[in-house]
Amino acid sequence: MDDANLITFQYYISTFIDDMKRNKRKIFPILLTHLDPLFFNHFCFNDSKIKVNYVKDTNIKSNLQILNLIYKRTEESIQTEVDAYYFHFHPDISHIDLTVKFNALNLNVAWAKPEIFLKKVFREVRRYLFEDSIFDPLSICFGVRIQIEKLVYDNIPDVENKRVFIEKVHGTKKINSILLRA
């Protein structure tokens, strides 16, 4: 999160929390981040507004193949498909096969179909939640993001807004620009 996104986040969430307090309502916003929570304590929120909870003690080992996919996500040959079908929720991934492109970029060809990649991610989420073994935090981040986006998508009542959500809203920068226009 860069400074501009952090300030935008701070403004909207602080305003929202204050509105809830004025209306005597309780709200529990959740910010999932890789940033140090102390960064938010000193810059974004005061101590009365932020409570840090770690879901679990960390026993982590990042998957190098996922790191490789993240590093190569901006490769022109795969960027659009990886962003849409791997790094975000998409309701129709059955037709995607990037075998040739993954092979050319020396990526894990077993993940050339996003449903195989997502099975790995959600297997890792289950391991994190139910086992006391080493887990991959990158998979957890993907799993949480995709599940939240799926829940949002499933609660959009009409087809046109679902299409807009999938085609135009994915991505932090795009969401922030929509919020700033509101």
Backbone bond lengths (Angstrom), bond angles and torsions (degrees), N, CA, C in turn:
res aa  C-N    CA-C-N  psi(-1)  N-CA   C-N-CA  omega(-1)  CA-C   N-CA-C  phi
1 M - - - 1.436 - - 1.530 107.82 -
2 D 1.315 116.92 118.77 1.461 118.73 177.80 1.528 109.57 -80.78
3 D 1.326 116.91 174.16 1.466 120.85 -175.70 1.525 112.82 -60.05
4 A 1.329 117.42 -39.52 1.465 120.14 -178.97 1.529 110.39 -64.38
5 N 1.322 116.88 -44.57 1.470 119.80 178.35 1.524 110.92 -65.80
6 L 1.319 117.19 -37.84 1.460 121.05 179.34 1.527 111.00 -64.77
7 I 1.318 117.39 -42.70 1.466 120.69 178.87 1.529 110.09 -65.75
8 T 1.319 117.11 -41.31 1.462 121.24 177.08 1.521 110.15 -60.67
9 F 1.327 116.05 -47.46 1.458 121.14 178.10 1.530 110.29 -58.39
10 Q 1.331 116.08 -48.27 1.460 121.08 -177.87 1.525 110.66 -58.26
11 Y 1.314 116.87 -46.77 1.460 120.52 -178.15 1.527 111.08 -60.58
12 Y 1.328 117.12 -53.22 1.457 119.84 -175.11 1.519 112.39 -67.34
13 I 1.301 117.92 -42.00 1.463 119.28 -177.27 1.525 110.55 -73.16
14 S 1.336 118.17 -38.53 1.476 120.56 177.62 1.522 110.87 -63.65
15 T 1.320 117.01 -44.08 1.462 121.40 177.72 1.526 110.70 -61.30
16 F 1.312 115.99 -43.09 1.459 121.36 -179.59 1.533 110.72 -64.17
17 I 1.317 117.04 -44.50 1.473 121.42 178.76 1.525 109.78 -62.35
18 D 1.317 117.70 -45.39 1.467 121.32 179.36 1.531 111.64 -62.04
19 D 1.325 117.44 -41.22 1.470 121.06 177.16 1.526 110.75 -62.15
20 M 1.307 116.84 -41.76 1.462 120.81 179.03 1.531 110.68 -63.45
21 K 1.335 116.59 -42.34 1.469 120.38 178.94 1.532 110.81 -63.31
22 R 1.323 117.13 -43.35 1.468 120.87 179.20 1.534 111.00 -60.84
23 N 1.315 115.98 -34.41 1.465 120.78 -179.92 1.526 112.51 -89.99
24 K 1.337 116.02 10.21 1.466 123.16 179.01 1.533 111.71 55.60
25 R 1.313 114.87 40.63 1.468 121.60 177.36 1.513 108.07 -114.72
26 K 1.294 115.87 152.45 1.460 120.96 178.95 1.523 108.97 -103.34
27 I 1.289 114.71 140.26 1.464 121.00 178.25 1.515 108.24 -138.62
28 F 1.296 115.17 144.08 1.450 120.64 179.41 1.525 109.32 -129.64
29 P 1.334 117.27 78.02 1.466 118.72 178.43 1.520 109.88 -66.20
30 I 1.295 115.09 146.07 1.460 120.84 -179.37 1.519 107.98 -119.92
31 L 1.304 115.94 125.97 1.454 122.03 175.56 1.521 107.02 -114.68
32 L 1.302 115.63 114.52 1.458 120.80 176.47 1.519 107.05 -98.58
33 T 1.299 116.52 121.69 1.452 119.52 -175.29 1.512 111.17 -149.59
34 H 1.303 114.45 157.64 1.460 120.48 173.75 1.526 110.68 -92.30
35 L 1.329 116.94 -5.38 1.464 121.13 -179.92 1.519 110.77 -74.65
36 D 1.297 116.36 154.11 1.459 122.68 176.45 1.519 109.19 -65.21
37 P 1.332 119.06 126.15 1.463 120.73 -179.99 1.529 113.51 -57.43
38 L 1.319 118.10 -27.38 1.465 120.10 177.95 1.524 111.44 -63.06
39 F 1.326 117.20 -27.38 1.448 121.99 176.39 1.528 109.91 -58.66
40 F 1.336 116.08 -40.67 1.457 120.68 -179.85 1.529 111.21 -74.70
41 N 1.311 116.89 -36.05 1.461 119.89 178.40 1.520 111.41 -60.71
42 H 1.304 117.48 -39.79 1.453 120.40 -175.21 1.524 112.84 -86.85
43 F 1.302 118.08 -27.84 1.449 120.01 -172.20 1.525 113.00 -108.85
44 C 1.299 116.47 -42.08 1.448 120.56 -165.31 1.523 113.83 -103.00
45 F 1.308 117.34 -44.69 1.455 121.35 -174.37 1.515 109.72 -129.54
46 N 1.310 115.12 156.12 1.462 117.08 170.86 1.525 108.34 -89.59
47 D 1.324 116.88 172.41 1.459 121.25 -174.34 1.522 113.44 -61.56
48 S 1.323 117.97 -26.39 1.460 119.15 -178.02 1.523 112.46 -77.52
49 K 1.317 117.04 -13.91 1.463 119.80 -176.77 1.517 114.19 -103.62
50 I 1.300 118.65 -12.77 1.463 119.31 -175.53 1.523 110.67 -125.85
51 K 1.282 114.42 133.99 1.460 121.81 174.32 1.521 106.49 -127.70
52 V 1.304 116.53 125.38 1.461 121.34 -178.13 1.521 108.61 -98.37
53 N 1.311 115.10 128.50 1.458 121.08 174.33 1.512 108.20 -130.96
54 Y 1.288 115.69 127.57 1.447 120.21 173.54 1.515 106.66 -92.23
55 V 1.304 115.86 130.21 1.450 119.47 -176.38 1.531 110.12 -62.51
56 K 1.292 116.24 -35.78 1.447 120.74 -174.58 1.515 109.38 -160.27
57 D 1.322 117.16 155.33 1.458 119.33 170.61 1.516 108.51 -59.85
58 T 1.298 115.64 147.07 1.456 117.95 -176.21 1.515 111.87 -88.77
59 N 1.284 114.35 132.03 1.451 124.70 175.49 1.529 104.39 -140.90
60 I 1.330 115.55 74.95 1.458 120.15 -164.81 1.522 113.81 -113.01
61 K 1.317 112.79 155.61 1.458 121.36 170.75 1.526 106.07 -154.55
62 S 1.316 115.64 111.56 1.461 119.74 -179.10 1.521 110.66 -67.63
63 N 1.321 114.62 141.75 1.452 122.08 178.17 1.533 108.39 -79.00
64 L 1.315 116.67 118.60 1.468 120.65 -176.60 1.524 112.66 -64.74
65 Q 1.329 116.96 -28.94 1.463 119.61 178.16 1.532 111.21 -70.35
66 I 1.322 116.66 -35.18 1.466 119.35 175.49 1.530 109.44 -69.98
67 L 1.310 116.77 -41.75 1.473 119.64 175.63 1.525 110.71 -56.91
68 N 1.310 116.52 -43.33 1.459 120.95 178.84 1.534 110.85 -60.98
69 L 1.324 116.86 -41.72 1.465 120.85 177.07 1.529 110.72 -63.66
70 I 1.324 116.87 -41.31 1.469 120.57 178.20 1.531 110.30 -63.15
71 Y 1.323 116.89 -45.35 1.462 120.72 -179.65 1.524 111.90 -62.54
72 K 1.320 116.73 -34.93 1.473 120.30 -176.06 1.519 113.04 -96.45
73 R 1.309 117.61 6.08 1.465 120.79 -177.16 1.518 112.92 -61.02
74 T 1.328 118.75 -23.53 1.462 120.72 -178.71 1.532 112.63 -89.82
75 E 1.324 116.81 0.49 1.470 119.37 174.90 1.527 108.29 -60.53
76 E 1.312 115.23 128.38 1.459 121.02 -174.24 1.536 113.04 -54.65
77 S 1.310 117.22 -35.42 1.464 120.44 -175.68 1.529 113.72 -69.02
78 I 1.339 118.26 -21.56 1.466 120.30 -177.08 1.531 114.55 -125.46
79 Q 1.310 117.87 -8.76 1.466 120.99 -170.08 1.528 113.07 -53.51
80 T 1.306 117.99 -50.16 1.468 121.13 -176.51 1.519 111.48 -61.62
81 E 1.339 116.59 -47.60 1.462 120.07 -177.48 1.530 112.07 -69.09
82 V 1.332 117.14 -41.55 1.459 120.04 -179.01 1.523 110.19 -64.86
83 D 1.326 117.17 -44.95 1.468 119.83 178.63 1.529 111.20 -61.31
84 A 1.304 117.34 -43.49 1.464 120.55 -174.99 1.521 113.59 -77.05
85 Y 1.328 118.38 -40.39 1.464 120.88 -168.86 1.531 114.78 -108.55
86 Y 1.312 118.53 -16.56 1.463 121.67 -178.39 1.526 111.76 -109.21
87 F 1.324 117.28 -44.22 1.460 121.44 -172.37 1.528 112.89 -94.25
88 H 1.335 117.24 -5.90 1.457 122.41 178.49 1.515 109.37 -141.42
89 F 1.332 115.82 160.87 1.462 120.30 175.00 1.522 109.62 -68.34
90 H 1.300 115.35 137.89 1.462 121.93 171.26 1.523 107.02 -142.34
91 P 1.339 118.24 132.83 1.462 119.89 -175.08 1.525 114.48 -72.45
92 D 1.327 117.87 -16.59 1.465 119.68 -176.91 1.520 110.35 -131.38
93 I 1.321 115.77 94.99 1.464 120.04 179.56 1.522 112.18 -111.64
94 S 1.313 116.85 -0.59 1.465 120.67 -172.37 1.529 113.92 -64.90
95 H 1.310 118.44 -24.94 1.460 121.35 -175.78 1.538 113.52 -92.50
96 I 1.325 117.91 -0.35 1.460 121.07 -174.23 1.525 110.16 -90.12
97 D 1.319 115.34 127.07 1.461 121.97 175.15 1.527 107.61 -143.66
98 L 1.328 115.29 109.04 1.459 121.42 -176.97 1.530 111.94 -105.98
99 T 1.308 117.36 29.19 1.466 121.74 -174.73 1.528 111.80 -54.30
100 V 1.304 117.47 -50.29 1.466 121.02 -177.54 1.534 110.39 -62.78
101 K 1.318 116.87 -45.50 1.465 121.42 -178.19 1.529 111.64 -68.03
102 F 1.324 117.84 -41.80 1.465 120.78 177.89 1.526 110.33 -64.46
103 N 1.308 116.34 -40.81 1.465 120.61 179.28 1.531 110.28 -62.47
104 A 1.322 116.98 -43.86 1.466 121.25 -179.26 1.529 112.05 -64.28
105 L 1.335 117.26 -30.35 1.464 121.84 -178.70 1.534 112.70 -96.70
106 N 1.330 115.67 5.75 1.463 121.63 -179.72 1.531 111.71 59.00
107 L 1.333 115.45 39.83 1.458 121.91 174.59 1.525 108.96 -95.58
108 N 1.301 116.93 165.19 1.458 122.29 -179.63 1.529 109.39 -62.75
109 V 1.315 117.09 105.19 1.464 122.57 -176.11 1.529 111.11 -65.79
110 A 1.324 117.44 -24.39 1.467 119.96 176.33 1.529 110.98 -61.73
111 W 1.326 117.80 -24.12 1.463 122.09 179.09 1.521 112.66 -96.80
112 A 1.310 118.36 14.37 1.464 121.45 -178.44 1.524 111.58 -63.31
113 K 1.313 116.32 -20.11 1.459 121.25 173.22 1.527 106.55 -107.05
114 P 1.329 117.40 123.62 1.467 119.67 -173.36 1.525 114.54 -59.11
115 E 1.339 117.70 -29.01 1.471 117.20 -179.64 1.528 111.73 -64.65
116 I 1.344 117.76 -29.45 1.470 120.86 176.59 1.533 109.58 -71.56
117 F 1.313 116.68 -43.17 1.467 121.38 176.37 1.529 110.30 -59.02
118 L 1.327 117.06 -46.05 1.466 120.82 -177.67 1.525 111.98 -68.10
119 K 1.320 117.75 -32.27 1.472 120.05 174.46 1.523 109.83 -62.00
120 K 1.328 116.68 -41.47 1.464 121.06 178.09 1.527 109.72 -63.18
121 V 1.327 116.74 -45.51 1.460 121.97 -179.25 1.525 110.51 -59.38
122 F 1.320 117.68 -49.28 1.460 120.13 -176.67 1.532 112.72 -74.37
123 R 1.313 117.92 -24.64 1.474 120.96 170.01 1.529 109.23 -62.92
124 E 1.323 115.04 -41.68 1.467 120.96 179.46 1.535 110.65 -67.58
125 V 1.323 117.76 -38.20 1.467 121.32 176.48 1.532 109.48 -61.55
126 R 1.332 116.97 -45.55 1.472 119.94 178.05 1.527 110.94 -60.52
127 R 1.327 116.54 -41.39 1.466 120.25 178.22 1.530 109.89 -60.75
128 Y 1.317 116.25 -45.01 1.465 120.86 179.78 1.532 111.34 -60.43
129 L 1.321 116.23 -43.51 1.454 120.22 -175.85 1.528 113.80 -75.64
130 F 1.331 117.03 -35.42 1.461 119.11 -168.41 1.526 115.82 -116.37
131 E 1.311 117.40 -5.51 1.460 119.66 -179.01 1.520 110.01 -125.25
132 D 1.295 115.17 161.11 1.463 120.60 175.97 1.520 109.87 -106.46
133 S 1.306 115.43 49.64 1.452 119.09 -179.28 1.529 109.83 -116.13
134 I 1.310 115.72 173.79 1.463 121.16 177.10 1.527 108.51 -63.04
135 F 1.335 115.96 139.89 1.459 120.12 179.75 1.521 109.55 -134.08
136 D 1.321 114.81 164.79 1.456 121.99 179.82 1.530 109.65 -99.09
137 P 1.341 118.35 111.91 1.469 120.07 -178.30 1.527 113.26 -65.10
138 L 1.318 117.43 -27.87 1.467 119.79 178.35 1.524 110.24 -64.91
139 S 1.316 116.48 -42.17 1.467 120.16 177.08 1.514 110.68 -62.47
140 I 1.314 116.74 -39.68 1.467 120.55 179.93 1.528 109.29 -62.37
141 C 1.313 117.44 -44.73 1.471 120.96 178.44 1.525 111.31 -60.26
142 F 1.334 116.31 -45.77 1.470 119.53 177.62 1.525 110.34 -60.91
143 G 1.317 116.33 -46.52 1.464 120.74 -177.56 1.512 112.44 -60.88
144 V 1.331 116.86 -44.99 1.469 120.54 179.94 1.527 110.14 -64.50
145 R 1.329 117.08 -47.69 1.469 120.04 -179.38 1.526 110.72 -59.37
146 I 1.302 117.08 -47.99 1.467 120.92 -176.50 1.519 110.60 -65.20
147 Q 1.330 117.23 -40.86 1.466 119.90 179.86 1.529 111.20 -66.42
148 I 1.321 117.57 -41.09 1.471 120.26 177.60 1.526 109.98 -63.46
149 E 1.328 117.17 -45.51 1.469 119.78 178.99 1.524 111.31 -62.75
150 K 1.324 117.55 -36.42 1.470 120.92 177.32 1.526 110.37 -64.61
151 L 1.323 116.66 -44.28 1.469 120.05 178.61 1.529 110.86 -61.29
152 V 1.328 117.04 -42.57 1.467 120.49 177.50 1.526 109.66 -62.39
153 Y 1.319 116.46 -49.48 1.466 121.62 -179.40 1.537 111.30 -56.83
154 D 1.333 115.65 -46.28 1.468 120.33 -178.80 1.526 112.65 -63.75
155 N 1.336 117.41 -22.81 1.460 120.62 -179.45 1.526 113.80 -96.18
156 I 1.319 117.02 0.68 1.468 120.19 174.85 1.526 106.78 -79.33
157 P 1.330 117.56 123.88 1.465 119.71 -169.77 1.528 116.54 -76.04
158 D 1.329 118.74 -23.09 1.463 117.71 -173.73 1.529 111.71 -125.34
159 V 1.307 114.77 156.09 1.461 122.76 -175.00 1.525 112.30 -62.57
160 E 1.321 117.53 -41.64 1.466 120.49 -177.41 1.524 111.43 -63.77
161 N 1.312 118.36 -44.66 1.461 120.33 179.21 1.529 111.75 -70.10
162 K 1.316 117.54 -29.61 1.470 120.02 173.25 1.525 109.55 -64.42
163 R 1.321 116.43 -42.73 1.462 120.66 178.26 1.528 110.33 -61.88
164 V 1.315 117.41 -45.53 1.463 121.88 179.54 1.526 109.84 -60.80
165 F 1.317 117.20 -43.17 1.460 120.94 179.50 1.524 110.74 -59.21
166 I 1.312 117.34 -46.88 1.467 121.08 -178.15 1.519 111.48 -70.36
167 E 1.313 118.08 -43.10 1.458 120.91 -173.46 1.526 114.50 -83.90
168 K 1.333 118.02 -28.52 1.457 118.62 -169.86 1.517 115.72 -124.82
169 V 1.297 119.93 -21.77 1.460 120.81 -170.34 1.523 113.14 -95.29
170 H 1.329 118.24 -24.69 1.464 119.74 -178.62 1.522 111.33 -53.23
171 G 1.315 116.18 135.65 1.459 121.43 175.28 1.514 112.51 109.11
172 T 1.309 116.63 137.38 1.455 122.91 -176.78 1.525 112.14 -59.77
173 K 1.333 117.20 -46.12 1.461 120.04 -177.67 1.520 110.74 -61.33
174 K 1.332 117.61 -41.76 1.455 120.76 -178.90 1.517 111.05 -67.82
175 I 1.326 117.65 -41.37 1.458 121.33 179.13 1.530 109.55 -63.36
176 N 1.335 117.71 -43.78 1.461 121.00 179.29 1.519 111.50 -61.90
177 S 1.341 117.52 -40.80 1.461 118.98 -179.30 1.525 110.76 -67.38
178 I 1.310 117.67 -32.30 1.459 120.97 176.17 1.531 109.34 -68.03
179 L 1.342 117.10 -43.17 1.463 120.89 179.52 1.523 110.79 -63.37
180 L 1.328 117.11 -40.19 1.460 120.23 -178.60 1.526 112.16 -66.43
181 R 1.332 117.39 -30.25 1.463 120.86 178.12 1.517 111.88 -77.50
182 A 1.336 117.32 -21.06 1.470 120.89 -175.55 1.522 112.08 -70.25
